[in-house]
Amino acid sequence: MSQPTPDPNEGQQPYGGEQPQYGQQPYPGAQPYQQPYQGQPSYQGQQPYQGQPSYPAQQPYQQPYQQGYAYAPSTPTNTMAIVALVAGIAGLSVVPFIGSIVAVIVGPMARKQIALSGEQGDGLAKAGLILGWVGIAITVVVMVFAIIVPLIFVAASTSSIS
């Protein structure tokens, strides 16, 4: 069997010398020596702590007084972009074909103005343009069915009579 190697620090006191007494500093800048924690004290026959907490009482939060707000001026939204979006929505609901045509015409004009002026609303103009094209496509599909379906019935009825 091999023998355990001896610990080189065995028998030495902490801090390189004799153990300092409670409250003394072993070297400059060190915290005072404190006894190690010995476990939870027994409260048999003792009253539990009933006092106030030792931390300072909290004051209600108060915001500092400000004379005004420091918001940067925002750039305005392009009016034609709003018109394109409203016309695109109206083209799908209230005035099906006319609103869609207006949205398809005004949408690109609004996007060009936004690119030149730096205003906000490019997404609104694009949404109005897309809604306009969707409205036109729906109108065309409905018109095709409105024309073709009666023609199919007329053709089917005339071929069975002959």
N, C-alpha and C positions, 0 to 999 in steps of 0.2 A: 504494500500500500504506500501511496505517496503521502507525504505530510503536507498540510496546508501551508501556503506561503504566508509569512507574517505581514500584517498590515503596517505600512510605514508610518501611518498617523496614529497608531495605537498608543494610548497613554498620554497624548499631547492635549493640552487644553485649547479651547477655541480661541481665536484671535492671536495665536502664537505665544501665549504666556498664561499667567494665572487668570482665572475667570473673574471678570470685573463684578463688583457688587452692584446691586440693583440701583439704577439711576446714574451710574458712572458710564462714561464713554470710553471704549477700549482704544479708539484712535480718533483723530480729529475728523469731524464731519459725520461720525457714525451715530446711529440712533441709540438711545439708552438701552441697556440690556433689560429684557423683560423675562420673567419666568415663563416657561412653556405652559401651554394650556393643559390643565390637569383633568379636564372633563367637566361635566355639568354639575354645579353645586347642588347639594341636597336641600330641599325645601321642607323637610319634615318638621312640622311644628312652627314654621315661619309663614308669615303672611306674604302673598305675592305682591309684587311692586304695584302700587296704586297711584303713583305720581304722574305728573305731566311728562310728555316726551321731552328729551333734552335738545332737540333741534329747534331752531327759531320758528316762531309762528309764521305761516305763509301770508303774504299780503296779496290782495286781489290784483290780478294783472291789469295794468293800465297802459293803454297805447300812448306813445308820445304824441303830443299835439303837433299837427301839421297844418300849415297855412293853406296849402293847396295840393293838388295831386300832380305827380310828375309823369303823366302819361305823354307819350309821344303822339303827335297828331297822326291819325290814321288816314290812309288814302281812301278816297271815296269809291263807292262801287259804281261801275258804269251803268247808266240808266238803260242803254240799249240791251245790255246783257239781261237785265231784269225783264224787259219787254219780251225778249226772245224766250225766256223761261216761261213766263205767263202765257205767251202765245202757244208754246209747245204743249203746255198742260191743257189750255183751252181747245187746242186742235184734237186732243184725245177725248174731250168730254163735251164741251158746250157747242162749239162751232167746228165740226170735224175737219173739213177740208181747208177752209179759209185760215183758221188758226195755225194749221200746220204749214201752209204756204208762207204766212208771215214769219213764223219761227225760222224756216229755212232761209229766208231772205235776210232777216235782221241778225241772226246768229253770227254769220261770218263777218258782217259789218261791225258788230260789237267786238269780236275778237281782234279785228284789225285796229280799231280804236284803242283797245286795251294794250295792244303791243306798242302802239305809238306813245300813249300818254302815261302808261305805268299804273293805271287804275286797277282796282280789284274787280273780280267778276268773270274771269276767264272760264271758270268751271260752270258758272251759271249760263254763260253763252253757249258753251259746248253742250250742256244738258238740254237747253232749249233747241239747239240744232238737231241733236239726236232724237228728241221727242217729236220734232217736226217731221223728220224722215220716217219715223215709225208711224206717225199719223197718216202720212201720205201713202205708205205701203198698205196700211190697214184699209184705207179708203179705196185704193185700187183693187185690192182683193175682194172687198165687198161689192164694188161695181162690176167686176168680172163675174162673180157668182150671180149678181142680180141680172146680168144680161144672158149668161150662158145657160143657167138653169131653165128659164122659160123657153129658150130656143130648143133645148133638149126635149122638153115636154111637147112643144109644137111639132118638132120633127118626129117624135115617137107617135104622136096621135095621127099625123097625116100619112105615115107609112102603113099604119094598121088599117086605114080606111080603104086604101087602093086595092 
